[in-house]
């Protein structure tokens, strides 16, 4: 009987680590996806100042503007990423990415984008070392 309890705890710890690893992998994928697909217009630091932004008639959203980002719900950000800016009456220059990202990847990308706001009130997670 005493052996079952430690085995149970060990199994629970392995499962928890597996979930943590999956979550960490999604976060890392979100960072990579952002840099690959979004940074061209939104900038590597999320300020809306990427090199592609100079040619756009509407400046891309500045994700570091915490006051503005607090007004953007996760579901709105998810919708814009999946279905493009026009789906939310925003710039049609923001393309839909539903064919490029899974639903989980889109959720992770929403969390990543919200993380550019570092005041702790926008619902995002600040990136280590970027305060």
ChimeraX commands (.cxc) that place a marker at each C-alpha (Angstrom):
marker #1 position 0.00,0.00,0.00 radius 0.5
marker #1 position 2.78,2.43,0.81 radius 0.5
marker #1 position 4.25,1.90,-2.65 radius 0.5
marker #1 position 1.06,2.89,-4.45 radius 0.5
marker #1 position 0.89,6.40,-3.05 radius 0.5
marker #1 position 4.43,7.37,-4.20 radius 0.5
marker #1 position 3.75,5.80,-7.59 radius 0.5
marker #1 position 0.53,7.81,-7.85 radius 0.5
marker #1 position 2.36,11.05,-6.98 radius 0.5
marker #1 position 5.13,10.23,-9.42 radius 0.5
marker #1 position 2.59,9.55,-12.18 radius 0.5
marker #1 position 0.79,12.81,-11.39 radius 0.5
marker #1 position 4.10,14.66,-11.52 radius 0.5
marker #1 position 4.92,13.15,-14.91 radius 0.5
marker #1 position 1.50,14.13,-16.24 radius 0.5
marker #1 position 1.87,17.64,-14.89 radius 0.5
marker #1 position 5.30,17.93,-16.50 radius 0.5
marker #1 position 3.85,16.69,-19.79 radius 0.5
marker #1 position 1.18,19.37,-19.68 radius 0.5
marker #1 position 3.76,21.98,-18.75 radius 0.5
marker #1 position 5.94,20.89,-21.65 radius 0.5
marker #1 position 3.03,21.07,-24.09 radius 0.5
marker #1 position 2.16,24.53,-22.79 radius 0.5
marker #1 position 5.78,25.64,-23.03 radius 0.5
marker #1 position 5.98,24.30,-26.57 radius 0.5
marker #1 position 2.85,26.25,-27.58 radius 0.5
marker #1 position 4.31,29.42,-26.06 radius 0.5
marker #1 position 7.58,28.90,-27.93 radius 0.5
marker #1 position 5.65,28.20,-31.14 radius 0.5
marker #1 position 3.62,31.39,-30.59 radius 0.5
marker #1 position 6.82,33.42,-30.27 radius 0.5
marker #1 position 8.19,31.86,-33.45 radius 0.5
marker #1 position 4.88,32.29,-35.31 radius 0.5
marker #1 position 4.72,35.94,-34.26 radius 0.5
marker #1 position 8.26,36.63,-35.47 radius 0.5
marker #1 position 7.63,34.76,-38.74 radius 0.5
marker #1 position 4.15,36.00,-39.65 radius 0.5
marker #1 position 3.37,39.14,-37.62 radius 0.5
marker #1 position 6.59,41.04,-36.91 radius 0.5
marker #1 position 6.92,42.27,-40.50 radius 0.5
marker #1 position 4.05,44.69,-39.86 radius 0.5
marker #1 position 3.60,44.75,-36.05 radius 0.5
marker #1 position 7.36,44.88,-35.31 radius 0.5
marker #1 position 9.52,42.52,-33.30 radius 0.5
marker #1 position 8.59,44.35,-30.08 radius 0.5
marker #1 position 4.88,44.65,-31.00 radius 0.5
marker #1 position 4.90,48.43,-31.46 radius 0.5
marker #1 position 3.28,48.44,-34.91 radius 0.5
marker #1 position 6.53,49.62,-36.44 radius 0.5
marker #1 position 7.71,46.68,-38.52 radius 0.5
marker #1 position 9.38,47.35,-41.87 radius 0.5
marker #1 position 6.19,46.38,-43.73 radius 0.5
marker #1 position 4.17,48.97,-41.80 radius 0.5
marker #1 position 5.66,51.86,-43.77 radius 0.5
marker #1 position 3.74,50.87,-46.90 radius 0.5
marker #1 position 0.37,50.35,-45.20 radius 0.5
marker #1 position -2.33,53.05,-45.27 radius 0.5
marker #1 position -3.41,52.10,-41.72 radius 0.5
marker #1 position -0.67,51.69,-39.12 radius 0.5
marker #1 position -0.71,48.19,-37.56 radius 0.5
marker #1 position -1.86,47.91,-33.96 radius 0.5
marker #1 position 0.67,48.77,-31.27 radius 0.5
marker #1 position 0.42,45.87,-28.80 radius 0.5
marker #1 position 2.45,47.77,-26.20 radius 0.5
marker #1 position -0.34,50.38,-25.87 radius 0.5
marker #1 position -1.78,48.92,-22.68 radius 0.5
marker #1 position -4.71,51.33,-22.54 radius 0.5
marker #1 position -5.84,50.20,-26.00 radius 0.5
marker #1 position -5.04,46.52,-25.43 radius 0.5
marker #1 position -7.21,46.43,-22.29 radius 0.5
marker #1 position -10.18,47.17,-24.57 radius 0.5
marker #1 position -9.38,44.23,-26.86 radius 0.5
marker #1 position -10.93,41.01,-25.59 radius 0.5
marker #1 position -9.19,37.71,-26.16 radius 0.5
marker #1 position -12.09,36.64,-28.40 radius 0.5
marker #1 position -11.72,39.80,-30.54 radius 0.5
marker #1 position -7.98,39.24,-30.92 radius 0.5
marker #1 position -8.62,35.57,-31.74 radius 0.5
marker #1 position -11.20,36.55,-34.37 radius 0.5
marker #1 position -8.89,39.09,-36.02 radius 0.5
marker #1 position -6.00,36.62,-36.16 radius 0.5
marker #1 position -8.19,33.83,-37.55 radius 0.5
marker #1 position -10.41,35.85,-39.89 radius 0.5
marker #1 position -8.45,39.01,-40.67 radius 0.5
marker #1 position -8.96,42.66,-39.86 radius 0.5
marker #1 position -12.02,43.11,-42.09 radius 0.5
marker #1 position -13.93,40.60,-39.92 radius 0.5
marker #1 position -13.80,43.13,-37.06 radius 0.5
marker #1 position -14.18,46.28,-39.19 radius 0.5
marker #1 position -10.43,46.88,-38.96 radius 0.5
marker #1 position -7.92,47.20,-41.78 radius 0.5
marker #1 position -8.34,44.64,-44.54 radius 0.5
marker #1 position -4.53,44.68,-44.80 radius 0.5
marker #1 position -4.53,42.37,-41.75 radius 0.5
marker #1 position -4.87,38.98,-43.46 radius 0.5
marker #1 position -6.76,35.97,-42.08 radius 0.5
marker #1 position -4.47,33.29,-40.66 radius 0.5
marker #1 position -7.02,30.51,-40.04 radius 0.5
marker #1 position -5.36,28.31,-42.66 radius 0.5
marker #1 position -1.93,28.83,-41.09 radius 0.5
marker #1 position -2.61,28.33,-37.36 radius 0.5
marker #1 position -4.58,25.73,-35.44 radius 0.5
marker #1 position -7.07,26.93,-32.84 radius 0.5
marker #1 position -4.55,26.15,-30.07 radius 0.5
marker #1 position -1.81,28.01,-31.90 radius 0.5
marker #1 position -4.15,30.99,-32.31 radius 0.5
marker #1 position -4.97,30.94,-28.58 radius 0.5
marker #1 position -1.24,30.90,-27.80 radius 0.5
marker #1 position -0.65,33.75,-30.24 radius 0.5
marker #1 position -3.37,35.82,-28.53 radius 0.5
marker #1 position -1.59,35.29,-25.19 radius 0.5
marker #1 position 1.74,36.19,-26.77 radius 0.5
marker #1 position 0.40,39.41,-28.33 radius 0.5
marker #1 position -1.32,40.40,-25.07 radius 0.5
marker #1 position 2.05,39.86,-23.38 radius 0.5
marker #1 position 3.52,42.92,-25.10 radius 0.5
marker #1 position 1.59,45.05,-22.61 radius 0.5
marker #1 position 3.70,45.03,-19.45 radius 0.5
marker #1 position 1.54,47.00,-17.01 radius 0.5
marker #1 position -0.13,43.78,-15.81 radius 0.5
marker #1 position -3.65,45.03,-16.49 radius 0.5
marker #1 position -4.23,43.96,-20.10 radius 0.5
marker #1 position -4.43,40.27,-19.25 radius 0.5
marker #1 position -1.15,39.48,-20.93 radius 0.5
marker #1 position 1.95,37.82,-19.61 radius 0.5
marker #1 position 5.11,39.87,-19.60 radius 0.5
marker #1 position 8.09,38.23,-21.23 radius 0.5
marker #1 position 11.04,37.57,-18.98 radius 0.5
marker #1 position 13.69,40.21,-19.13 radius 0.5
marker #1 position 11.53,42.72,-21.05 radius 0.5
marker #1 position 10.36,44.95,-18.19 radius 0.5
marker link #1:1,2 radius 0.2
marker link #1:2,3 radius 0.2
marker link #1:3,4 radius 0.2
marker link #1:4,5 radius 0.2
marker link #1:5,6 radius 0.2
marker link #1:6,7 radius 0.2
marker link #1:7,8 radius 0.2
marker link #1:8,9 radius 0.2
marker link #1:9,10 radius 0.2
marker link #1:10,11 radius 0.2
marker link #1:11,12 radius 0.2
marker link #1:12,13 radius 0.2
marker link #1:13,14 radius 0.2
marker link #1:14,15 radius 0.2
marker link #1:15,16 radius 0.2
marker link #1:16,17 radius 0.2
marker link #1:17,18 radius 0.2
marker link #1:18,19 radius 0.2
marker link #1:19,20 radius 0.2
marker link #1:20,21 radius 0.2
marker link #1:21,22 radius 0.2
marker link #1:22,23 radius 0.2
marker link #1:23,24 radius 0.2
marker link #1:24,25 radius 0.2
marker link #1:25,26 radius 0.2
marker link #1:26,27 radius 0.2
marker link #1:27,28 radius 0.2
marker link #1:28,29 radius 0.2
marker link #1:29,30 radius 0.2
marker link #1:30,31 radius 0.2
marker link #1:31,32 radius 0.2
marker link #1:32,33 radius 0.2
marker link #1:33,34 radius 0.2
marker link #1:34,35 radius 0.2
marker link #1:35,36 radius 0.2
marker link #1:36,37 radius 0.2
marker link #1:37,38 radius 0.2
marker link #1:38,39 radius 0.2
marker link #1:39,40 radius 0.2
marker link #1:40,41 radius 0.2
marker link #1:41,42 radius 0.2
marker link #1:42,43 radius 0.2
marker link #1:43,44 radius 0.2
marker link #1:44,45 radius 0.2
marker link #1:45,46 radius 0.2
marker link #1:46,47 radius 0.2
marker link #1:47,48 radius 0.2
marker link #1:48,49 radius 0.2
marker link #1:49,50 radius 0.2
marker link #1:50,51 radius 0.2
marker link #1:51,52 radius 0.2
marker link #1:52,53 radius 0.2
marker link #1:53,54 radius 0.2
marker link #1:54,55 radius 0.2
marker link #1:55,56 radius 0.2
marker link #1:56,57 radius 0.2
marker link #1:57,58 radius 0.2
marker link #1:58,59 radius 0.2
marker link #1:59,60 radius 0.2
marker link #1:60,61 radius 0.2
marker link #1:61,62 radius 0.2
marker link #1:62,63 radius 0.2
marker link #1:63,64 radius 0.2
marker link #1:64,65 radius 0.2
marker link #1:65,66 radius 0.2
marker link #1:66,67 radius 0.2
marker link #1:67,68 radius 0.2
marker link #1:68,69 radius 0.2
marker link #1:69,70 radius 0.2
marker link #1:70,71 radius 0.2
marker link #1:71,72 radius 0.2
marker link #1:72,73 radius 0.2
marker link #1:73,74 radius 0.2
marker link #1:74,75 radius 0.2
marker link #1:75,76 radius 0.2
marker link #1:76,77 radius 0.2
marker link #1:77,78 radius 0.2
marker link #1:78,79 radius 0.2
marker link #1:79,80 radius 0.2
marker link #1:80,81 radius 0.2
marker link #1:81,82 radius 0.2
marker link #1:82,83 radius 0.2
marker link #1:83,84 radius 0.2
marker link #1:84,85 radius 0.2
marker link #1:85,86 radius 0.2
marker link #1:86,87 radius 0.2
marker link #1:87,88 radius 0.2
marker link #1:88,89 radius 0.2
marker link #1:89,90 radius 0.2
marker link #1:90,91 radius 0.2
marker link #1:91,92 radius 0.2
marker link #1:92,93 radius 0.2
marker link #1:93,94 radius 0.2
marker link #1:94,95 radius 0.2
marker link #1:95,96 radius 0.2
marker link #1:96,97 radius 0.2
marker link #1:97,98 radius 0.2
marker link #1:98,99 radius 0.2
marker link #1:99,100 radius 0.2
marker link #1:100,101 radius 0.2
marker link #1:101,102 radius 0.2
marker link #1:102,103 radius 0.2
marker link #1:103,104 radius 0.2
marker link #1:104,105 radius 0.2
marker link #1:105,106 radius 0.2
marker link #1:106,107 radius 0.2
marker link #1:107,108 radius 0.2
marker link #1:108,109 radius 0.2
marker link #1:109,110 radius 0.2
marker link #1:110,111 radius 0.2
marker link #1:111,112 radius 0.2
marker link #1:112,113 radius 0.2
marker link #1:113,114 radius 0.2
marker link #1:114,115 radius 0.2
marker link #1:115,116 radius 0.2
marker link #1:116,117 radius 0.2
marker link #1:117,118 radius 0.2
marker link #1:118,119 radius 0.2
marker link #1:119,120 radius 0.2
marker link #1:120,121 radius 0.2
marker link #1:121,122 radius 0.2
marker link #1:122,123 radius 0.2
marker link #1:123,124 radius 0.2
marker link #1:124,125 radius 0.2
marker link #1:125,126 radius 0.2
marker link #1:126,127 radius 0.2
marker link #1:127,128 radius 0.2
marker link #1:128,129 radius 0.2
marker link #1:129,130 radius 0.2
marker link #1:130,131 radius 0.2
view
